[in-house]
Amino acid sequence: MKTSTEPDFFVQDYSTITKDPRTELVVAIGGTERAADILQRAGGFLNAPTIGRDYHRLPHGLPVEQQRLKATAASHALLAAGHSVHLDPALNALTTPDGERETALRYLTQLSERASRAKSTTEIAEILTEIAGPTEGLLPLTREVVVRAWITCSRHLKTVDEDSEPASPLANTADTLSRATHQILFARNHAARAPQKSAPATTPPSPAGQLPAPTTRHR
């Protein structure tokens, strides 16, 4: 008797091009030697030998737009050569800013609808986590944008010998966002611990044609 088995997949044959959040470097992991050659020729990736398995990365100090262009060029060259590759959507230079904005707006609309339809405090806790989660929450990410805008604005004002005081409200805003995040996380934790309503008990219906048993009264 012949038994069906799952096919073998070699994960390292797949190339993944993404940005490392710790170093801000664009790295390509996995792939064959032929894929490595395409990465170097089409995208300008550099071989980075490490203990275990090598990987590829773009040079240090590249502007974000250059990172996106090179990563996109490399991924399309790999696909054209028949390789399997995953490109981080944030590095795809062919996506339009308007499309990203529409995606973000749809995400916020969906969160609002989920909050309106929530039937338990557990669901509310999940929504609040997406808003204020420490790593990928909307508020922490917004605070990071404000902080970077404040730093950059202050640096530019000092470069042209202008008073950087007008940029100080951005620092206050970042602090307000941080406090709001802590307050939402506090509410999230409380909602997650709240006891859930149990479903009301229902009396099973009597079999067809059978009357309920009569009750007797004691005098």
LOTI-594322 format. One record per residue: x, y, z of N, C-alpha, C, O, CB in turn; residue in one letter; residue number from 1; chain. Coordinates in steps of 0.001 Angstrom, whole numbers, plus 500000, padded with zeros to 6 digits. Each point is the difference from the previous one (the first is absolute). Glycine has a CB too. Layout:
# LOTI-594322
X  Y  Z  X  Y  Z  X  Y  Z  X  Y  Z  X  Y  Z  A  NUM  A
...
This chain:
# LOTI-594322
500849  498805  500000  499151  501195  500000  500882  501242  500000  500882  500148  500846  497277  498618  500383  M  1  A
501598  502109  497831  500827  501198  499884  499409  501123  500849  498826  500341  499855  501885  498979  497817  K  2  A
500077  501234  503184  499544  501094  500855  500520  501319  499449  501145  500096  499559  498803  498379  502458  T  3  A
499189  502545  498016  500408  501318  499501  500841  500705  501054  499706  499936  501194  498215  500222  497378  S  4  A
503092  500493  500987  500868  500751  500910  500088  501439  499541  499822  500303  498821  501500  497627  501715  T  5  A
498952  502942  500395  500163  501411  499675  501314  500197  499242  500990  499334  500303  497663  501340  501742  E  6  A
501371  500230  496976  501261  500257  499283  501001  500687  500898  499628  500649  500977  499123  499519  496878  P  7  A
502506  499691  501820  501068  500633  500764  500229  501421  499485  500118  500231  498797  500959  497517  501631  D  8  A
498983  503179  500496  500310  501374  499646  501274  500403  500734  500156  499721  501188  497387  500834  498429  F  9  A
503355  500095  499677  501242  500459  500596  499877  501502  500228  500100  500802  499072  501255  497352  499795  F  10  A
498423  502202  502405  499705  501394  500338  501118  500923  499548  499742  501124  499567  498918  498103  502389  V  11  A
502571  500311  498140  501118  500870  499666  500065  500302  498506  500746  500890  499590  500487  498177  502357  Q  12  A
498005  500216  497232  499962  500306  498571  499152  501236  499718  500043  500546  498897  500264  497024  500602  D  13  A
498925  502872  501493  499178  501190  499836  500768  501214  500508  500654  499942  501041  497228  498695  499197  Y  14  A
502034  502448  499025  500667  501245  500408  498989  500943  500642  498898  500193  499486  502796  499552  498655  S  15  A
498689  500826  502968  499169  500998  500668  500790  501297  500098  501095  500031  500563  497665  498182  500753  T  16  A
500681  502850  498135  500646  501316  500041  499194  500884  500939  498826  500273  499748  502084  499484  497876  I  17  A
499709  500685  503444  499288  500773  501006  500951  500971  500676  501205  499968  499753  497191  498137  500606  T  18  A
501069  502756  500492  500839  500950  500737  500090  499558  501451  498983  499784  500660  500362  502107  497788  K  19  A
501865  497979  502037  500214  499607  501386  499681  501181  500911  500640  501045  499879  501136  497282  499431  D  20  A
497248  501541  501605  499601  501144  500823  501081  500464  500970  499990  501154  500429  497695  498036  499372  P  21  A
503241  499932  500547  501030  500382  500971  501104  500834  499355  500449  500992  500574  499051  496928  500717  R  22  A
500940  501672  497505  501117  500684  499353  499572  500939  498878  500800  500793  499504  500586  497256  501075  T  23  A
497310  501852  499015  499484  500795  498881  500659  499614  498672  499915  500748  499026  499643  501128  502574  E  24  A
501091  496970  498358  500610  499525  498757  498994  499160  499218  499197  499271  500583  503090  500747  500493  L  25  A
497766  500092  497603  499186  499146  499137  500801  498725  499742  501106  500048  499463  497711  501956  499440  V  26  A
500616  496866  501483  500716  498734  499910  499215  499024  499132  498773  500060  499920  502254  500321  502352  V  27  A
499707  498721  497082  499408  498918  499217  500471  498687  500616  501200  499746  500107  498726  501664  497750  A  28  A
499122  497766  502544  500312  498752  500697  499483  498834  499169  498910  500059  499430  500986  501087  502833  I  29  A
500901  497800  497677  499603  498815  499249  500351  500133  498526  500580  500995  499566  497579  498622  502066  G  30  A
501475  499354  497610  500274  500013  498563  501205  499170  499625  500833  499663  500843  498165  502573  499060  G  31  A
501082  497440  498824  501095  499188  499480  501192  500882  499632  499943  501225  500098  498402  497082  499047  T  32  A
502740  501035  500429  501179  500760  499564  499680  500842  498770  500519  501105  499848  500976  497102  501079  E  33  A
497651  501271  498198  499607  500769  498822  499192  501228  500425  500157  501078  499425  499831  496817  499172  R  34  A
499156  501943  502402  499229  501131  500507  500928  501044  500610  499767  501200  499854  498272  497287  500574  A  35  A
503007  501064  500251  500961  500930  500598  500680  500837  498924  500242  501192  500191  500133  497206  501706  A  36  A
499927  500978  496982  500632  500723  498892  499062  501078  499453  500438  501101  499667  500901  496843  499753  D  37  A
497361  501731  500489  499015  500969  499504  499849  501157  500988  499883  501158  499599  498899  496999  499175  I  38  A
501220  501524  502498  499897  501057  501024  501139  501006  499868  499796  501209  500119  499074  497169  501428  L  39  A
502324  501106  498204  501170  500869  499903  499985  500826  498717  500354  501179  500010  500937  497167  501340  Q  40  A
498296  501027  497542  500049  500707  498709  498818  500954  499830  500178  501132  499551  501024  496906  499464  R  41  A
497591  501512  501341  498800  500792  499722  499678  501006  501105  499413  501050  499738  499728  497026  498956  A  42  A
501243  501600  502539  499613  500884  501098  501148  500648  500739  499780  500844  500870  498266  497758  499352  G  43  A
503185  501015  499444  501133  500579  500706  500159  499493  501418  500590  500676  500842  499122  501306  497764  G  44  A
499760  496819  501668  500142  499425  501339  501426  499504  500209  500678  499595  499056  496888  499748  500945  F  45  A
502870  500697  501244  501338  499556  500367  499915  498699  500783  499099  499825  500820  501717  502557  499218  L  46  A
500111  496711  499715  500046  498759  500749  500470  500281  501420  500985  500708  500210  499467  497987  497679  N  47  A
498840  500746  503079  500353  500213  501410  500203  498637  500653  499043  499415  500507  499645  502773  499594  A  48  A
502535  497299  499894  500245  498677  500578  499845  500009  501510  500488  500902  500680  501058  498600  497441  P  49  A
497772  499488  502395  499817  499862  501451  500209  498540  500367  500177  499140  499138  498192  502815  500948  T  50  A
501607  497791  501218  500103  498618  500471  498696  499283  499634  498919  500452  500375  502657  500204  501549  I  51  A
498520  498262  497367  498808  499271  499601  499725  500198  498526  500547  499279  499165  498527  500963  503134  G  52  A
500080  500730  497364  499643  500218  498596  500140  501469  499673  499615  500862  500790  498804  497180  499239  R  53  A
502134  502243  498802  500186  501388  499585  498654  500653  499673  499010  499319  499731  503276  500103  499376  D  54  A
497703  501891  500925  498833  500740  499528  500521  501177  499187  501210  500208  499917  497352  499095  502091  Y  55  A
500553  501456  497402  500378  501168  499203  499318  501243  500573  498926  499924  500596  501371  498634  497331  H  56  A
500351  502576  501877  499428  501255  500499  500369  501125  499049  500967  499910  499243  499163  499279  503150  R  57  A
499071  501882  497664  500345  501198  499254  501055  500790  500769  500113  499837  501215  497578  500239  497753  L  58  A
503080  500772  500362  501033  500783  500698  499414  500899  501088  498834  500391  499938  502526  499561  497973  P  59  A
499457  500365  503072  499599  500918  501063  499744  501391  499426  500600  500402  499003  500736  498268  502674  H  60  A
497756  502052  498980  499818  501414  499698  499199  500325  498764  499967  501159  499585  502124  499134  501523  G  61  A
497262  498728  498288  499183  500294  498827  498714  500717  500409  499387  499628  501001  501571  498361  497824  L  62  A
498622  503029  500426  498699  500621  500276  498875  498983  499858  500138  499009  499283  500745  503200  499916  P  63  A
498013  498036  501478  498885  499050  500000  499511  499730  498580  499716  498853  499654  499618  501946  502628  V  64  A
500565  500239  496896  499500  499814  498649  500938  499123  499181  499544  499193  499189  499329  503030  500949  E  65  A
502440  497928  500067  500962  499145  499309  499879  498555  500471  500123  499070  499203  501427  502887  500548  Q  66  A
498211  497859  501534  499797  498653  500528  498811  499340  499317  500075  498838  499599  500900  501861  502609  Q  67  A
497930  500038  497658  498795  499450  499379  500234  499658  498527  499583  498943  499525  499025  502390  502076  R  68  A
502064  499572  497686  500241  499771  498582  500873  498769  499768  499707  499180  499130  500072  503276  500480  L  69  A
501295  497418  501172  500916  498872  499827  499343  498675  500412  500176  498978  499337  501760  502577  501068  K  70  A
497306  498479  500699  499320  498783  500450  498956  499564  498982  499861  498807  499727  500524  501852  502665  A  71  A
498878  500298  497041  498980  499671  499002  500643  499445  498733  499521  499014  499439  498989  502780  501493  T  72  A
502576  498839  498614  500694  499522  498801  500514  498580  500200  499884  499162  499106  500766  503194  500336  A  73  A
499921  497376  501734  500529  498661  500273  498890  498959  500029  500161  498909  499453  501707  502121  501845  A  74  A
497012  499294  499332  498904  499027  500099  499428  499665  498624  499701  498839  499721  499759  502036  502565  S  75  A
500385  500134  496854  499461  499746  498666  500984  499229  499137  499590  499186  499173  499061  502893  501011  H  76  A
502633  498164  499996  501004  499225  499256  499973  498542  500438  500152  499098  499177  501290  502952  500591  A  77  A
498366  497720  501527  499913  498629  500505  498764  499300  499446  500076  498848  499575  501129  501844  502516  L  78  A
497658  500001  497912  498770  499411  499483  500124  499690  498511  499542  498954  499539  499151  502295  502197  L  79  A
501929  499666  497511  500166  499796  498564  500875  498795  499704  499851  499359  498959  499869  503086  500693  A  80  A
501200  497244  501269  500895  498858  499816  499398  498708  500541  500649  498955  499975  501287  502605  500161  A  81  A
496814  498506  500359  499325  498795  500465  500198  499671  501464  499678  498894  500434  500572  500299  497307  G  82  A
500280  501756  503035  500217  499752  501429  498773  500416  500807  499220  500854  499577  503257  499487  500116  H  83  A
497371  499050  501456  498939  500381  500927  500537  501068  500952  501063  499830  500596  497873  497864  499244  S  84  A
500328  503400  500297  500491  501098  500825  498826  500708  500660  498942  500173  499395  503063  500113  499104  V  85  A
498196  500116  502736  499025  500842  500706  500645  501347  500256  501066  500084  500611  497815  497908  500478  H  86  A
500463  503074  498436  500481  501366  500217  499119  500669  501028  498778  500040  499852  502119  500106  497800  L  87  A
499720  500378  503389  499264  500759  501015  499210  501106  499302  500587  500793  499263  501175  498701  502514  D  88  A
496893  500580  498438  499201  501038  499332  500521  501418  500228  499835  500866  499141  498218  497635  501103  P  89  A
502578  501742  500916  500524  501335  500285  501170  500359  499091  500353  501172  499877  498909  498561  502487  A  90  A
501350  499251  496990  501138  500246  499109  499593  500009  498528  500836  500200  499119  500643  498737  502579  L  91  A
497241  500848  498044  499550  499931  498609  499848  501405  499434  499077  500727  500369  499742  497095  500088  N  92  A
502088  502561  498646  499987  501349  499438  498866  500194  499005  499738  501128  499584  502721  498975  500740  A  93  A
496860  498818  499283  498924  500114  499018  498653  500298  500634  499029  500275  499295  502222  498161  499269  L  94  A
498680  501512  502774  498756  500371  500666  499951  501509  500133  501018  500645  500249  498907  497164  501008  T  95  A
498902  502742  498577  499855  501455  500065  499686  500432  501426  499358  499259  500745  499851  500794  496865  T  96  A
501241  501149  502780  499666  500510  501335  498499  500078  500231  499529  499772  501114  502586  501521  498857  P  97  A
497119  499035  498963  498551  500085  500155  499421  498641  500373  499081  499902  500814  500847  501978  497522  D  98  A
500631  497061  501049  499525  498669  500326  500282  499635  501445  499160  499394  500665  501187  499958  496974  G  99  A
500828  501011  502850  500343  499726  501393  499090  500785  500933  499584  499494  501042  502799  500066  498300  E  100  A
497311  501675  500283  499121  500821  500831  498589  499408  500053  499370  499957  501058  501993  502078  498354  R  101  A
498149  497507  499420  498674  499394  499966  499955  498731  500838  499005  499724  500670  500632  501238  497055  E  102  A
501442  498270  502233  500064  498783  500817  499939  500343  501484  499301  499337  500766  502046  499529  497441  T  103  A
499387  502175  502199  499990  500422  501398  498615  500488  500417  499539  499708  501104  502885  500906  498709  A  104  A
496918  500128  499302  498654  500501  500321  499004  498848  500128  499142  500007  500883  501375  502138  497908  L  105  A
499604  496857  500314  499107  498839  500096  500236  499255  501303  499053  499525  500628  500916  500271  496873  R  106  A
501292  500101  502909  500326  499312  501253  499363  500704  501193  499444  499345  500882  502715  499872  498114  Y  107  A
497917  502125  501038  499396  500758  501090  498482  499857  499993  499377  499891  501056  502531  501726  498853  L  108  A
497498  498383  498896  498551  499831  499899  499578  498631  500517  498988  499875  500690  500970  501677  497341  T  109  A
500822  497421  501634  499694  498658  500466  500107  499897  501518  499191  499328  500639  501629  499769  497186  Q  110  A
500191  501579  502757  500120  500001  501462  498777  500640  500639  499476  499502  500997  503020  500598  498803  L  111  A
497055  501007  499619  498825  500675  500531  498770  499110  499924  499215  499945  500947  501767  502242  498377  S  112  A
498843  497116  499559  498860  499102  499842  500085  498829  500969  498990  499580  500565  500845  501077  497030  E  113  A
501376  498817  502597  500167  498904  500953  499647  500438  501412  499387  499247  500758  502397  499790  497791  R  114  A
498608  502192  501803  499675  500513  501332  498486  500135  500178  499476  499745  501084  502724  501481  498972  A  115  A
497097  499174  498879  498543  500159  500081  499299  498651  500121  498964  499892  500656  501213  502208  497993  S  116  A
500389  496866  500717  499344  498686  499982  500492  499076  501111  499497  498884  500133  500233  501373  497416  R  117  A
501227  500176  503238  500588  499120  501025  498926  499478  500944  499140  500749  500464  503020  500520  499393  A  118  A
497906  497434  500418  498999  499371  500867  500579  499563  501332  499299  499405  500818  499509  499842  497154  K  119  A
502468  501043  502253  500619  499627  501268  501139  500956  500296  500517  500664  499101  498851  496916  500572  S  120  A
501019  502485  501589  501133  500838  500376  501309  499420  499463  500985  500722  499845  497776  500005  502218  T  121  A
501247  497970  497655  501189  499395  499397  500247  500582  498608  501138  500300  499642  498463  497582  501669  T  122  A
499332  502276  497910  500146  500597  498674  500462  501448  500104  500821  500457  499205  497395  498018  499919  E  123  A
501247  502251  501871  500425  501388  500218  501488  500041  500343  500726  500869  499517  496951  499753  501271  I  124  A
502777  498444  500040  501419  499948  500378  500878  499771  498774  501077  500587  499894  498288  498529  502372  A  125  A
500188  500038  496809  500772  499749  498779  500120  501261  499155  501058  500285  499440  498174  497335  500584  E  126  A
499665  503137  499890  500018  501240  499215  500922  501026  500646  500778  500662  499313  496876  498890  499902  I  127  A
502260  500580  502106  500849  500956  500705  501476  499624  499882  500868  500873  500000  497252  499584  501591  L  128  A
502162  498243  498308  501379  499564  499809  500536  500490  498660  501156  500412  499905  498408  497569  501522  T  129  A
499600  501974  497540  500438  500486  498693  500234  501507  500017  500805  500516  499225  497930  497620  499686  E  130  A
500571  502559  501961  500169  501453  500092  501249  500365  500794  500753  500892  499606  496766  499381  500244  I  131  A
502701  499038  501269  501050  500432  500928  501050  498936  500274  500797  500164  500924  497538  501320  500097  A  132  A
501697  497438  498216  501009  498959  500220  501410  500569  499954  500277  500864  499169  498169  497460  499839  G  133  A
502453  501219  501857  501343  500616  500124  500826  499993  498727  500769  500933  499770  499178  498372  502562  P  134  A
499917  499669  496832  500877  499898  498827  499339  500482  498717  500606  500761  499246  500505  497330  501857  T  135  A
497658  501481  498635  499355  500336  498730  498693  500756  500180  499214  500098  499057  501839  497894  499974  E  136  A
498699  502543  502157  498781  500754  500232  499999  501319  499239  501055  500568  499720  498767  498368  502522  G  137  A
498987  501542  497429  499888  501230  499220  500562  501207  500742  500703  500822  499412  497287  498223  499483  L  138  A
501700  501062  502397  500483  501168  500748  501517  500018  500165  500607  501045  499766  497225  498976  501432  L  139  A
502820  498866  499197  501466  500027  500084  500665  500334  498668  500999  500718  499966  498847  497610  501859  P  140  A
499600  501151  497073  500580  500308  498695  499804  501474  499651  500886  500631  499423  498687  497007  499840  L  141  A
499255  502908  501093  499751  501428  499756  500939  500849  500841  500520  501011  499529  497071  498503  499942  T  142  A
502628  500074  501777  500920  500741  500868  501406  500007  499417  500696  501013  500071  497915  498372  501924  R  143  A
501817  499481  497422  501335  499927  499399  500120  500992  498843  501036  500645  499834  499141  496928  500831  E  144  A
498752  502546  498532  500014  500955  498888  500144  501423  500516  500774  500790  499458  497802  497659  499183  V  145  A
500673  501876  502416  500043  501355  500563  501382  500301  500579  500526  501098  499817  497011  498770  500694  V  146  A
503052  499157  500186  501327  500205  500585  501036  500240  498912  500833  500898  500126  498536  497654  501822  V  147  A
500590  500660  496992  500979  500180  498922  499786  501335  499289  500959  500659  499599  499162  496848  500099  R  148  A
498605  502886  500150  499724  501299  499381  500535  501131  500869  500529  500985  499484  497424  498063  499411  A  149  A
501912  500817  502420  500497  501026  500937  501520  500114  499907  500540  501104  499922  497519  498445  501629  W  150  A
502632  499302  498457  501465  500005  499941  500478  500622  498691  500899  500841  499998  499180  497103  501456  I  151  A
499314  501637  497429  500414  500510  498694  499707  501487  499873  500825  500760  499492  498769  496984  499515  T  152  A
499227  502670  501455  499628  501415  499908  500943  500869  500828  500429  501061  499549  497177  498275  500089  C  153  A
502713  500212  501571  500915  500759  500863  501377  500104  499366  500638  501051  500064  498093  498189  501955  S  154  A
501733  499669  497368  501319  500009  499367  500037  500986  498835  500971  500741  499846  499363  496863  500832  R  155  A
498620  502409  498503  499962  500917  498856  499941  501459  500458  500635  500870  499403  498216  497354  499243  H  156  A
500383  502036  502413  499899  501377  500483  501339  500492  500529  500373  501154  499789  497220  498463  500773  L  157  A
503131  499501  500129  501308  500394  500519  501003  500212  498866  500896  500838  500104  498625  497893  502007  K  158  A
500325  500503  496804  500917  500134  498865  499915  501384  499373  501005  500555  499555  498782  496998  500021  T  159  A
498998  503000  500394  499815  501327  499391  499964  501100  501061  499495  501096  499755  499244  497836  498355  V  160  A
501809  500759  503082  500074  500967  501101  498633  500546  500388  499861  501185  500304  502418  499418  498929  D  161  A
496724  498540  500756  498661  500382  500435  499734  499410  501379  500581  498983  500379  498613  501135  497225  E  162  A
499922  500533  503136  499605  499513  501310  499242  498692  499847  499038  499926  499235  500864  502427  501659  D  163  A
500520  496618  499823  499336  498700  499894  498800  499881  500924  499368  498946  500058  502811  500067  499321  S  164  A
497498  502055  501344  498876  499967  500928  498677  499653  499330  499202  499284  500604  501998  502386  500754  E  165  A
498517  498808  497403  498729  499627  499363  499798  498504  499831  498870  499538  499838  501239  502605  498996  P  166  A
500977  497099  501204  499868  498547  499848  499713  499303  501318  499687  498809  500004  501859  501312  498068  A  167  A
498551  500585  503048  499828  499377  501312  498601  499418  500219  499885  499005  500715  501807  502586  500144  S  168  A
497216  498984  498553  498696  499360  500177  499956  498556  499506  499194  499200  500475  499799  503041  499306  P  169  A
501876  497429  499263  500038  498616  499530  500467  499067  501109  499508  498879  500123  500945  501925  497545  L  170  A
500493  499658  503136  500469  499186  501127  498871  499805  501015  499827  498910  500545  502533  501948  499120  A  171  A
496873  500210  500585  498863  499886  500922  498947  499039  499453  499394  499237  500752  501029  503106  500048  N  172  A
499367  497701  497888  499040  499093  499376  500445  498552  500143  499185  499119  500275  500187  502679  498103  T  173  A
501915  497959  501437  500528  498644  500155  499779  499496  501419  499672  498832  500206  502044  501631  498026  A  174  A
498466  500424  502749  499777  499621  501390  498525  499690  500250  499671  499058  500720  502280  502368  499970  D  175  A
497164  499370  498712  498559  499761  500139  499607  498656  499398  499205  499262  500581  500388  503209  499352  T  176  A
500967  497215  498900  499719  498713  499371  500488  498839  500862  499350  498958  500073  500811  502136  497684  L  177  A
500988  499092  502895  500536  498958  500866  499062  499754  501183  499724  498853  500352  502621  501776  498964  S  178  A
497162  500464  501301  499067  499844  501126  498696  499356  499538  499444  499150  500696  501570  502860  500425  R  179  A
498500  498393  497707  498765  499407  499489  500168  498504  499760  499087  499216  500257  500316  502974  498688  A  180  A
501774  497422  500560  500276  498581  499765  499915  499213  501297  499397  498928  500037  502070  501675  498028  T  181  A
499140  499927  503013  499965  499307  501297  498565  499898  500518  499624  498973  500566  502699  501866  499950  H  182  A
496878  500201  499299  498618  499970  500475  499179  498957  499242  499189  499288  500592  500989  503139  500022  Q  183  A
500041  497488  498061  499265  499011  499205  500439  498582  500357  499175  499088  500051  500593  502586  498087  I  184  A
501531  498138  502109  500476  498676  500406  499416  499605  501352  499687  498830  500220  502431  501540  498489  L  185  A
497732  500598  502200  499373  499722  501290  498562  499536  499795  499561  499033  500623  501918  502680  500490  F  186  A
497781  498985  498005  498621  499602  499704  499977  498642  499311  499112  499187  500257  500215  503229  499549  A  187  A
501663  497332  499306  500074  498705  499316  500161  498866  501002  499309  498985  499916  501694  502134  498080  R  188  A
499920  499059  502962  500244  498961  501001  498759  499746  500853  499698  498856  500342  502721  501789  499700  N  189  A
496869  500419  500296  498780  499854  500806  498933  499248  499205  499309  499134  500537  501221  503008  500700  H  190  A
499342  498203  497462  499002  499325  499164  500344  498528  499818  499110  499150  499960  500439  503008  498854  A  191  A
501744  497539  501074  500412  498609  499791  499726  499151  501233  499750  498801  499882  502009  501980  498525  A  192  A
498286  499831  502780  499770  499238  501236  498534  499926  500388  499637  499213  500874  502610  501472  499871  R  193  A
496897  500120  498623  498590  500054  500393  499325  498664  499717  500232  499397  498953  499709  503079  500586  A  194  A
499211  497049  501408  499282  498732  499746  499048  500159  498821  499382  501050  499823  500783  498338  502620  P  195  A
499725  499572  496765  499139  500026  498827  498611  499499  500348  499835  499138  500863  502152  500524  497661  Q  196  A
497011  500892  500793  498628  499546  500201  499844  498597  499433  500437  499708  498887  498710  502666  501020  K  197  A
500219  496760  500886  499729  498659  499480  498685  500024  499246  499114  500797  500307  502162  498123  501589  S  198  A
498603  500219  497132  498783  499953  499202  498840  499535  500851  500180  499095  500815  501156  500452  497121  A  199  A
497453  501039  501912  498850  499586  500815  499624  498555  499734  500014  499529  498863  499162  502818  501133  P  200  A
500483  496953  501101  499620  498590  499876  498677  499889  499272  499089  500788  500254  502143  498648  501860  A  201  A
498646  499627  497009  498764  499791  499249  499450  498622  500308  500751  499038  500161  500035  502503  498013  T  202  A
497874  498372  501908  499338  498726  500271  499860  499229  498706  499426  500524  499046  499331  500461  502909  T  203  A
501741  497796  497971  499896  499238  498750  498544  499770  499638  499192  499724  500885  502998  499161  499595  P  204  A
497449  501219  498246  498604  499807  499589  499555  498564  500214  500799  499068  499908  499462  502753  498411  P  205  A
498440  498011  501972  499445  498662  500205  499902  499282  498669  499766  500640  498974  498947  500149  503036  S  206  A
501459  497910  497980  499851  499252  498750  498622  500223  499402  499026  500222  500719  502589  498058  500112  P  207  A
498316  501659  497846  498735  500262  499316  498920  499057  500500  500224  498796  500131  501021  502008  497850  A  208  A
497560  499763  502303  498853  499191  500425  500019  499656  501458  499067  499341  500459  500854  499750  497297  G  209  A
501070  501303  503010  500075  499659  501423  499728  501230  500828  500654  501027  499820  500993  497145  499713  Q  210  A
497410  501745  501361  499657  501118  500866  500943  500034  501177  500492  498958  500433  497111  500913  498868  L  211  A
502661  501329  501229  500847  500053  501188  499360  499283  501167  498774  499953  500106  502161  502201  499104  P  212  A
499889  497282  501676  499505  499239  501139  499196  500894  500926  500439  501112  500291  501522  497344  499544  A  213  A
496880  501108  500640  499196  500861  500888  500661  500156  501344  500733  499129  500466  497198  500147  498373  P  214  A
501794  501846  501765  500535  500250  501333  498956  499641  501023  498806  500179  499759  502678  501646  499381  T  215  A
498945  497667  502006  499080  499603  501063  500102  500985  501135  501072  500511  500323  499122  497074  499036  T  216  A
498674  502665  501231  499959  500917  501149  499773  499207  501269  499179  499084  500033  499938  502779  498526  R  217  A
501591  498480  502452  499834  499339  501323  499175  500890  500892  500294  501185  500158  501913  497618  499624  H  218  A
496767  500631  500796  499170  500765  500935  500484  499763  501412  499437  500552  500946  498588  499303  497511  R  219  A
